[in-house]
């Protein structure tokens, strides 16, 4: 009974932010007990930083409680409406892009795993609130598949708006943590936009297709491992094409990176180019999904007839 992934989701938060993402900036304690223990163990070098850490960790906990009430009003006597759903999409995309930015700025040794862990944890946290798209390409793919009756074109547009705003806010934060520094969106060294477009298409297709298979299909949905499967696409994609394109695989990530770089050095044009090919990949994934998972529609017809 209940979900079987709560430990996985919580543990991977530490991988996402503590070991790699924010760890490069603050050490990644995320726990007053850890902060105090580290400060006490190094008394010979001074004491006191744990107090500052403790204060900000409690502020973070209080903010988390407030946001929890916003995205899950039904647990406090309210009703879940569109504002809660859009807040979920904003929050999930925000955390994803913050993790991307902190890993790149911190030059972490395994950013792909950290980014995937962030996405997986937020999918598990918010999947039953909004569907946990956190990616305009995923939203377009699900819409194009025709398998989500409640996702209308208008609602999809609202999802995308929340995702882009979350990404832009995240970019402002990670750039601020690094005193205004940023990084450019575009081809890696010795690569051009031709290679970038192919790379982004292939692995955005992979991501969108897996989402459709494990989270949308009524036949192959993975009720417990869906978050891990989707997150693993990021590990695969970023490791495979990070040197080519950076492995955005997400128009919101592309826009966020361009925002963090203040749209300089052609970043806006790059974000548009990345987004276009990612949307095309999402449409292709929906088309192939319709062929490979036609059994879903047949099953739906049989259930209706019954």
C-alpha positions as a Python dict, from the first residue, in 0.01 Angstrom:
ca = {
    (1, 'X'): (0, 0, 0),
    (2, 'X'): (115, 356, -60),
    (3, 'X'): (414, 446, -269),
    (4, 'X'): (737, 251, -258),
    (5, 'X'): (964, 529, -380),
    (6, 'X'): (967, 778, -93),
    (7, 'X'): (1313, 672, 27),
    (8, 'X'): (1453, 685, -326),
    (9, 'X'): (1311, 1032, -383),
    (10, 'X'): (1439, 1173, -54),
    (11, 'X'): (1783, 1015, -82),
    (12, 'X'): (1837, 1140, -434),
    (13, 'X'): (1779, 1498, -318),
    (14, 'X'): (2115, 1472, -143),
    (15, 'X'): (2279, 1350, -464),
    (16, 'X'): (2109, 1623, -665),
    (17, 'X'): (2206, 1916, -447),
    (18, 'X'): (2434, 1815, -164),
    (19, 'X'): (2704, 1611, -328),
    (20, 'X'): (2717, 1802, -656),
    (21, 'X'): (2484, 2101, -712),
    (22, 'X'): (2482, 2336, -414),
    (23, 'X'): (2758, 2138, -248),
    (24, 'X'): (3018, 2326, -450),
    (25, 'X'): (2890, 2657, -310),
    (26, 'X'): (2803, 2576, 51),
    (27, 'X'): (2915, 2222, 123),
    (28, 'X'): (2556, 2101, 102),
    (29, 'X'): (2467, 2027, 465),
    (30, 'X'): (2085, 2073, 439),
    (31, 'X'): (2057, 1959, 798),
    (32, 'X'): (2130, 2153, 1120),
    (33, 'X'): (2273, 1840, 1283),
    (34, 'X'): (2524, 1799, 1000),
    (35, 'X'): (2619, 2167, 1012),
    (36, 'X'): (2672, 2161, 1389),
    (37, 'X'): (2870, 1837, 1373),
    (38, 'X'): (3105, 1975, 1108),
    (39, 'X'): (3152, 2301, 1299),
    (40, 'X'): (3223, 2119, 1627),
    (41, 'X'): (3466, 1880, 1462),
    (42, 'X'): (3671, 2176, 1339),
    (43, 'X'): (3671, 2387, 1657),
    (44, 'X'): (4041, 2452, 1618),
    (45, 'X'): (3963, 2650, 1304),
    (46, 'X'): (3681, 2850, 1460),
    (47, 'X'): (3313, 2809, 1536),
    (48, 'X'): (2996, 2987, 1433),
    (49, 'X'): (2911, 2913, 1071),
    (50, 'X'): (2671, 2642, 1184),
    (51, 'X'): (2446, 2913, 1332),
    (52, 'X'): (2406, 3083, 995),
    (53, 'X'): (2351, 2747, 827),
    (54, 'X'): (2090, 2652, 1090),
    (55, 'X'): (1895, 2975, 1042),
    (56, 'X'): (1877, 2939, 664),
    (57, 'X'): (1795, 2568, 683),
    (58, 'X'): (1498, 2643, 910),
    (59, 'X'): (1386, 2920, 674),
    (60, 'X'): (1406, 2670, 389),
    (61, 'X'): (1202, 2419, 586),
    (62, 'X'): (935, 2679, 663),
    (63, 'X'): (919, 2781, 298),
    (64, 'X'): (886, 2415, 196),
    (65, 'X'): (587, 2379, 431),
    (66, 'X'): (420, 2685, 278),
    (67, 'X'): (476, 2561, -78),
    (68, 'X'): (349, 2215, 22),
    (69, 'X'): (21, 2375, 126),
    (70, 'X'): (5, 2569, -201),
    (71, 'X'): (45, 2262, -424),
    (72, 'X'): (-165, 2029, -206),
    (73, 'X'): (-457, 2239, -76),
    (74, 'X'): (-683, 1932, -63),
    (75, 'X'): (-483, 1804, 234),
    (76, 'X'): (-581, 2117, 429),
    (77, 'X'): (-953, 2131, 354),
    (78, 'X'): (-926, 2311, 22),
    (79, 'X'): (-965, 2207, -340),
    (80, 'X'): (-688, 2158, -591),
    (81, 'X'): (-733, 2393, -882),
    (82, 'X'): (-525, 2522, -1170),
    (83, 'X'): (-314, 2755, -948),
    (84, 'X'): (-184, 2455, -751),
    (85, 'X'): (-109, 2266, -1071),
    (86, 'X'): (79, 2557, -1228),
    (87, 'X'): (267, 2618, -902),
    (88, 'X'): (378, 2254, -921),
    (89, 'X'): (509, 2300, -1274),
    (90, 'X'): (683, 2624, -1176),
    (91, 'X'): (847, 2463, -872),
    (92, 'X'): (961, 2145, -1047),
    (93, 'X'): (1113, 2333, -1340),
    (94, 'X'): (1272, 2583, -1102),
    (95, 'X'): (1448, 2310, -907),
    (96, 'X'): (1561, 2136, -1226),
    (97, 'X'): (1715, 2448, -1378),
    (98, 'X'): (1877, 2557, -1049),
    (99, 'X'): (2044, 2216, -1036),
    (100, 'X'): (2159, 2248, -1398),
    (101, 'X'): (2305, 2591, -1335),
    (102, 'X'): (2480, 2506, -1009),
    (103, 'X'): (2639, 2197, -1162),
    (104, 'X'): (2769, 2384, -1464),
    (105, 'X'): (2891, 2682, -1261),
    (106, 'X'): (3051, 2453, -1002),
    (107, 'X'): (3213, 2234, -1271),
    (108, 'X'): (3098, 1925, -1084),
    (109, 'X'): (3244, 1589, -1188),
    (110, 'X'): (2911, 1418, -1254),
    (111, 'X'): (2652, 1685, -1323),
    (112, 'X'): (2441, 1450, -1535),
    (113, 'X'): (2367, 1228, -1236),
    (114, 'X'): (2290, 1527, -1015),
    (115, 'X'): (2050, 1682, -1268),
    (116, 'X'): (1878, 1348, -1321),
    (117, 'X'): (1843, 1303, -945),
    (118, 'X'): (1682, 1645, -914),
    (119, 'X'): (1432, 1570, -1187),
    (120, 'X'): (1352, 1226, -1048),
    (121, 'X'): (1293, 1358, -696),
    (122, 'X'): (1061, 1634, -816),
    (123, 'X'): (869, 1391, -1038),
    (124, 'X'): (804, 1172, -737),
    (125, 'X'): (716, 1475, -524),
    (126, 'X'): (474, 1639, -766),
    (127, 'X'): (374, 1376, -1020),
    (128, 'X'): (28, 1332, -872),
    (129, 'X'): (-27, 1708, -861),
    (130, 'X'): (41, 1822, -1218),
    (131, 'X'): (183, 1519, -1394),
    (132, 'X'): (533, 1660, -1333),
    (133, 'X'): (612, 1764, -1691),
    (134, 'X'): (870, 2034, -1601),
    (135, 'X'): (952, 2052, -1971),
    (136, 'X'): (758, 2224, -2251),
    (137, 'X'): (865, 1949, -2492),
    (138, 'X'): (714, 1685, -2263),
    (139, 'X'): (394, 1889, -2239),
    (140, 'X'): (375, 1915, -2619),
    (141, 'X'): (450, 1543, -2655),
    (142, 'X'): (171, 1446, -2416),
    (143, 'X'): (-70, 1688, -2585),
    (144, 'X'): (21, 1554, -2930),
    (145, 'X'): (-26, 1195, -2814),
    (146, 'X'): (-395, 1261, -2744),
    (147, 'X'): (-379, 1030, -2441),
    (148, 'X'): (-439, 1295, -2173),
    (149, 'X'): (-799, 1410, -2204),
    (150, 'X'): (-763, 1682, -1943),
    (151, 'X'): (-462, 1843, -2115),
    (152, 'X'): (-622, 2088, -2356),
    (153, 'X'): (-415, 2317, -2582),
    (154, 'X'): (-502, 2611, -2355),
    (155, 'X'): (-392, 2424, -2043),
    (156, 'X'): (-75, 2309, -2218),
    (157, 'X'): (4, 2672, -2291),
    (158, 'X'): (-40, 2757, -1925),
    (159, 'X'): (188, 2469, -1828),
    (160, 'X'): (456, 2596, -2065),
    (161, 'X'): (423, 2949, -1929),
    (162, 'X'): (472, 2826, -1571),
    (163, 'X'): (770, 2615, -1676),
    (164, 'X'): (943, 2899, -1856),
    (165, 'X'): (887, 3138, -1564),
    (166, 'X'): (1027, 2879, -1324),
    (167, 'X'): (1333, 2834, -1543),
    (168, 'X'): (1396, 3207, -1568),
    (169, 'X'): (1363, 3252, -1191),
    (170, 'X'): (1605, 2963, -1137),
    (171, 'X'): (1860, 3118, -1373),
    (172, 'X'): (1851, 3444, -1179),
    (173, 'X'): (1913, 3249, -857),
    (174, 'X'): (2206, 3034, -972),
    (175, 'X'): (2371, 3330, -1139),
    (176, 'X'): (2325, 3532, -819),
    (177, 'X'): (2485, 3257, -610),
    (178, 'X'): (2792, 3286, -832),
    (179, 'X'): (2799, 3668, -811),
    (180, 'X'): (2641, 3726, -1151),
    (181, 'X'): (2852, 3477, -1344),
    (182, 'X'): (2683, 3267, -1611),
    (183, 'X'): (2749, 3039, -1905),
    (184, 'X'): (2651, 3046, -2270),
    (185, 'X'): (2402, 2822, -2446),
    (186, 'X'): (2531, 2683, -2773),
    (187, 'X'): (2748, 2422, -2944),
    (188, 'X'): (3042, 2277, -2757),
    (189, 'X'): (3399, 2327, -2882),
    (190, 'X'): (3455, 2185, -3231),
    (191, 'X'): (3081, 2132, -3290),
    (192, 'X'): (2832, 2328, -3496),
    (193, 'X'): (2457, 2374, -3492),
    (194, 'X'): (2406, 2082, -3729),
    (195, 'X'): (2549, 1840, -3474),
    (196, 'X'): (2363, 2020, -3193),
    (197, 'X'): (2026, 1985, -3363),
    (198, 'X'): (2075, 1613, -3428),
    (199, 'X'): (2194, 1549, -3071),
    (200, 'X'): (1911, 1746, -2910),
    (201, 'X'): (1653, 1580, -3134),
    (202, 'X'): (1765, 1227, -3056),
    (203, 'X'): (1778, 1257, -2680),
    (204, 'X'): (1473, 1482, -2642),
    (205, 'X'): (1291, 1215, -2842),
    (206, 'X'): (1420, 954, -2599),
    (207, 'X'): (1306, 1154, -2298),
    (208, 'X'): (959, 1229, -2434),
    (209, 'X'): (905, 873, -2556),
    (210, 'X'): (1000, 726, -2219),
    (211, 'X'): (767, 970, -2041),
    (212, 'X'): (481, 859, -2264),
    (213, 'X'): (562, 491, -2211),
    (214, 'X'): (607, 488, -1833),
    (215, 'X'): (377, 769, -1721),
    (216, 'X'): (101, 802, -1982),
    (217, 'X'): (43, 459, -2136),
    (218, 'X'): (-228, 252, -1969),
    (219, 'X'): (-44, -64, -2072),
    (220, 'X'): (322, -2, -1987),
    (221, 'X'): (296, 258, -1710),
    (222, 'X'): (553, 196, -1435),
    (223, 'X'): (364, 282, -1117),
    (224, 'X'): (671, 285, -891),
    (225, 'X'): (975, 325, -1114),
    (226, 'X'): (845, 593, -1352),
    (227, 'X'): (1053, 868, -1191),
    (228, 'X'): (1372, 665, -1202),
    (229, 'X'): (1312, 572, -1567),
    (230, 'X'): (1256, 933, -1670),
    (231, 'X'): (1546, 1065, -1466),
    (232, 'X'): (1774, 804, -1619),
    (233, 'X'): (1706, 955, -1963),
    (234, 'X'): (1877, 1270, -1837),
    (235, 'X'): (2177, 1074, -1713),
    (236, 'X'): (2199, 906, -2052),
    (237, 'X'): (2143, 1219, -2260),
    (238, 'X'): (2371, 1460, -2075),
    (239, 'X'): (2656, 1210, -2064),
    (240, 'X'): (2611, 1126, -2432),
    (241, 'X'): (2577, 1474, -2581),
    (242, 'X'): (2687, 1714, -2309),
    (243, 'X'): (3007, 1790, -2501),
    (244, 'X'): (2806, 1851, -2819),
    (245, 'X'): (2518, 2071, -2706),
    (246, 'X'): (2520, 2075, -2328),
    (247, 'X'): (2231, 1831, -2325),
    (248, 'X'): (1945, 2071, -2259),
    (249, 'X'): (1668, 1836, -2381),
    (250, 'X'): (1419, 2093, -2256),
    (251, 'X'): (1310, 2432, -2398),
    (252, 'X'): (1269, 2568, -2045),
    (253, 'X'): (1629, 2477, -1963),
    (254, 'X'): (1742, 2647, -2285),
    (255, 'X'): (1549, 2965, -2203),
    (256, 'X'): (1672, 2954, -1845),
    (257, 'X'): (2036, 2931, -1950),
    (258, 'X'): (1985, 3218, -2195),
    (259, 'X'): (1824, 3422, -1916),
    (260, 'X'): (2111, 3353, -1677),
    (261, 'X'): (2351, 3472, -1948),
    (262, 'X'): (2132, 3783, -1991),
    (263, 'X'): (2062, 3687, -2353),
    (264, 'X'): (2415, 3784, -2453),
    (265, 'X'): (2639, 3621, -2716),
    (266, 'X'): (2347, 3497, -2925),
    (267, 'X'): (2191, 3306, -2636),
    (268, 'X'): (1836, 3407, -2727),
    (269, 'X'): (1874, 3278, -3082),
    (270, 'X'): (2032, 2960, -2948),
    (271, 'X'): (1740, 2910, -2707),
    (272, 'X'): (1493, 2946, -2992),
    (273, 'X'): (1687, 2699, -3210),
    (274, 'X'): (1717, 2447, -2927),
    (275, 'X'): (1348, 2482, -2842),
    (276, 'X'): (1230, 2432, -3198),
    (277, 'X'): (1420, 2107, -3248),
    (278, 'X'): (1310, 1983, -2905),
    (279, 'X'): (945, 2049, -2990),
    (280, 'X'): (988, 1861, -3317),
    (281, 'X'): (1140, 1570, -3124),
    (282, 'X'): (843, 1573, -2888),
    (283, 'X'): (602, 1551, -3180),
    (284, 'X'): (800, 1265, -3331),
    (285, 'X'): (797, 1081, -2998),
    (286, 'X'): (420, 1120, -2978),
    (287, 'X'): (383, 984, -3331),
    (288, 'X'): (598, 678, -3268),
    (289, 'X'): (426, 622, -2933),
    (290, 'X'): (93, 617, -3114),
    (291, 'X'): (220, 332, -3330),
    (292, 'X'): (397, 126, -3064),
    (293, 'X'): (123, 172, -2804),
    (294, 'X'): (-187, 147, -3020),
    (295, 'X'): (-286, -133, -2781),
    (296, 'X'): (-377, 136, -2526),
    (297, 'X'): (-666, 257, -2740),
    (298, 'X'): (-781, -98, -2805),
    (299, 'X'): (-783, -167, -2431),
    (300, 'X'): (-979, 152, -2367),
    (301, 'X'): (-1242, 46, -2621),
    (302, 'X'): (-1277, -296, -2461),
    (303, 'X'): (-1317, -141, -2116),
    (304, 'X'): (-1582, 99, -2248),
    (305, 'X'): (-1770, -185, -2415),
    (306, 'X'): (-1761, -384, -2093),
}
